[in-house]
Amino acid sequence: MRNRFLTSIVALVTLLAFSRAIFAQTTAPPDPKAANQAIYSGKHHEGSVPPHDISGVWMVSEDFRFSPIHEAPNTFLQPWALAKLNAEPLSLRKDLPGGHAGGGTALGKDEDISCSQISLTDFITKQKPIEIVQTPQRIFMFFEYAHTFREIWMDGRELPKDPDPSYFGYSAGKWEGDTLVVETVGFNDQTVINGMPHSDAVHFVERYRRPDLDTLELTMSASDSKAYTKPWTAGPVKLAWHPDWQLVEAFCLQEDNAAFKKSIIDPSWSSGKAPNGNKAPSGNKADKDPK
């Protein structure tokens, strides 16, 4: 009897060990990227899409953080605009996958280092939440980044012929079927539109469509008689719906950005070259101030 008991114990231990081995072989460790995509996908709600309702908190999906323009810059930029684009540091080039909001730096993804970099398209497609609030006369976009807002007039008014220049421009929208079409003019010369330089004649168009409860699709185009030889197009950008989120304060403080760059980014470039192609600071005074 004792031998049968011992035999049973040995068999049970063997079975448990074998089961653990099989479990270890068939159960893969969690994939951080998949978990991140699941968090930001927003695809976990059921229900129908209310017509002409795009209200709520949205954030660009992980896989759609960067929306390159479909046309190559040298095919539509006037010579002066192309020269201005090429003069920009590679790490800030928004038309290239390796540039701002779309590519790698020493930290893996390039982020703003200057608080003066203000771009309407950046605020919408940056991986920070935005909240859309609709009223009969206006649609408001509240941005978590920089804790600011943008307004889109929906009362049927025409775009102004001579708008006061501003960072976000003057916007008016209308519904064409299930697509919200937003036209914007009056951008100042201190900003870019989806990475592209422009003049005061630029006419920017956004088209928003909500194909399902959890998704907001954005396509963009711009024309500019002074800076472009033809219009450019970009998108679609996909934003995910997050009904359980609330915006928080996220101000851009230049001293914080400068400290971050000095203590984190610059030291990580010690190999001599950053992943985005920029030459890393060497710490040699002669390199910084060549004679």
PEGI-V198324 format. One record per residue. N is the residue number from 1. NEAR is the number of other C-alpha atoms within 12 Angstrom. Layout:
n:near
N:NEAR
N:NEAR
This chain:
n:near
1:7
2:8
3:9
4:10
5:11
6:12
7:13
8:14
9:14
10:14
11:14
12:14
13:14
14:14
15:14
16:14
17:14
18:14
19:15
20:14
21:13
22:13
23:13
24:12
25:11
26:10
27:12
28:10
29:12
30:9
31:11
32:11
33:14
34:14
35:13
36:15
37:19
38:17
39:20
40:30
41:28
42:29
43:22
44:18
45:17
46:13
47:10
48:13
49:20
50:15
51:18
52:25
53:27
54:38
55:30
56:29
57:32
58:43
59:43
60:40
61:35
62:28
63:24
64:31
65:35
66:36
67:40
68:35
69:29
70:22
71:23
72:19
73:32
74:24
75:18
76:28
77:30
78:25
79:19
80:19
81:28
82:25
83:16
84:23
85:28
86:23
87:14
88:22
89:19
90:27
91:35
92:35
93:36
94:38
95:35
96:32
97:26
98:28
99:32
100:36
101:40
102:34
103:29
104:23
105:32
106:28
107:19
108:19
109:25
110:34
111:32
112:34
113:26
114:21
115:20
116:16
117:26
118:30
119:34
120:39
121:41
122:36
123:36
124:46
125:44
126:37
127:32
128:35
129:37
130:41
131:37
132:33
133:23
134:23
135:18
136:16
137:17
138:22
139:30
140:27
141:33
142:33
143:34
144:30
145:31
146:30
147:21
148:26
149:24
150:31
151:28
152:35
153:30
154:24
155:18
156:17
157:17
158:20
159:25
160:18
161:15
162:14
163:21
164:17
165:22
166:22
167:30
168:33
169:39
170:32
171:36
172:32
173:33
174:29
175:23
176:14
177:13
178:21
179:23
180:31
181:29
182:35
183:35
184:41
185:37
186:30
187:34
188:26
189:26
190:22
191:29
192:37
193:47
194:45
195:40
196:47
197:39
198:39
199:30
200:31
201:25
202:35
203:34
204:39
205:34
206:35
207:31
208:34
209:33
210:31
211:23
212:26
213:29
214:34
215:37
216:42
217:35
218:35
219:34
220:35
221:33
222:40
223:30
224:30
225:19
226:21
227:33
228:31
229:23
230:22
231:29
232:34
233:28
234:32
235:29
236:29
237:37
238:37
239:45
240:44
241:37
242:32
243:25
244:15
245:20
246:20
247:26
248:18
249:16
250:17
251:17
252:22
253:18
254:17
255:14
256:17
257:20
258:18
259:16
260:20
261:25
262:17
263:13
264:18
265:28
266:26
267:21
268:22
269:26
270:18
271:17
272:20
273:20
274:29
275:25
276:30
277:23
278:25
279:22
280:25
281:23
282:20
283:17
284:12
285:10
286:10
287:13
288:12
289:10
290:7
291:6
